[in-house]
Amino acid sequence: MDAMRLIVTSRSALAGSGDAPEILTEVWQAQALAQAIGSRLAVSGPPELRGEALGLTELAGRGCGVLDAPELGPGDLRAAQLTELDDARETLLGLGGLLGEVGIALVGMASSADDQATYWQCMEAIDAADESRDRVLEMLRKLAAREEALPEKEPG
């Protein structure tokens, strides 16, 4: 499935999640998707992005690691459905938005947490989402710099 479709699905699922376990499942799914996108870009993306993409893969993996892995049915792991990443810029813009929404959801959850364990789990997940988003923004900057450096095509 195309990366953008998976991102849109994740954003919708996060927005529709209600209680804490649902939110944490969607946060985990979003981080797993960020990890898969980072991995794909590190292997076959533009050369300028490969180092940052590897960093995104590691950070998103940490984001998954600070949360308990959800019990997902066969075929429910969105990251495993990633087959296409056509437009790196569009994908990174969408992923940056998703990670921003993940951070907002986690802040809301942390502020209403009844116990210290949930609060600190949210704080660690917020840090991971923010750092992942920073990598995404850096890749977008590198893509913009690359586009500026390319000679303009003359009208034919």
N, C-alpha and C positions, 0 to 999 in steps of 0.2 A: 504494500500500500504506500502511496505517496506520503512523504514527510508532512506536507501541509495538511493533508486530510487527518493524519494522526494528531497533529497539533490542535487542529480545530476540535476534534473529538475530545481530546484531553481538556481543553479549555471549557468545553461545554459540560463535561463530567465533573470538573472541579467546581464550576458555578452551581451545578445541581446537587452537589453533595451536601448532606445535612448535618449529621452528627460527626463527632471526632473520628471514629474509625473510618468513616467514608472519606473524610477530608484527608486523613493520613494515607489512605490507600491511593487517592488521586495524586497526592504529593509524591508518593513513591513512584507511581506510574510516570509522572512528569519527569522525575529525575532519571528514571530508567530510559525514557525516550531521549532526554538530553544526552545521556551516555551513548546511546546507539547512534544518534546524529553526529556527535563528536567523533566517534569511532569511524563512521562512514567518511566524514570529511578528512580525518587524519590519513585514511588510506587512499581515497580517490578524489579528494577535494582540490581546490587550487593550492599550489605549492606554498603560497604565502600564509595559508591558514593552518597548515599541518601541525606546527608546534602548539599553537593555541588550541587546536582541536583535540590534541592529545591531552592538554591540560583540562579541557572541558570534560573529556571522558573520565579522567581521574577524579575531578571535583564532583561530578554528577554521581559517580560510583560511591564517593564518600557520603553524598546526600542520601543515597539508598541505604547505605550502611548504618546511618544514625537512626534509621527508622526500622521498626519490625517489618519484615517482608510480609505483605498481605497474602492471604490464601486466595489465589486466583484459579479459576477453572481453566481447562485446556483452551487455548486460543484467546484468553483474556489479557495476556500481556501485550500491550500495544507496541512496545519497543520491538518485540519479535516479529511484528507484522511489517516493519520498515523494509521496503523493497526498492523504493525510488527516492532520490533526492535530486530533483531536476534543477532547481534554482537556489544556489547557496544563499544569496542575499535574502530572498523571500523567506526561505526556511529559517534563517537566523533572526529575521525580524519577528516572525511568528513565535519562535522559541523564546526570544527575549521577552515578548509579551506574556507568554505562558509562565516563565520563571518569575516575572514580576507579580503575576496573580497568585502564584504559589506562595511567595513571600507575604503578600497581604493576607491570604488565608491563614498562614501560620501565625502571623502577628495576632490576628483575631482569636485564634485558638489558644495561644500562649496567654493572652490577657484574661481569658476566662478559665484557665486551667485550675482545677481543684487541688492538684497535687504537684509537688516539686518535680517528680520524675517526668511528667508530661510537659511541664513548663520548660525544663532543660532540654528535653528531646526536641521541642519546638524551636528553642533558641539555636541549637546546633543545626537543625534543618534549615532555619532562616539563613544562617551563615553560609551553608553550602549552596543554597539557592542564589543568594546574593553574589557569591564568588563565581558560580556558574554563569550568572547573567553578566557579570563583568567580563568574563572570557568571550561570551557571545558579542558583547558590545565592542570588544577589541577586534574580533574577527570582522565585524561590520566596518570598523575604521580602516582595517587593512584592505578590505575589498574596495572601499571608496578611494583609498590612495592608489590602488592598482588601476581603477577605472580612470582616475585623473592622469595617470602616467601613460596610459595607452594613447597613441596618436589618434586624433579624431579622423573618422572615415569621411572621405570626400563624397558628396552626393554624386551618384552615378548617372 
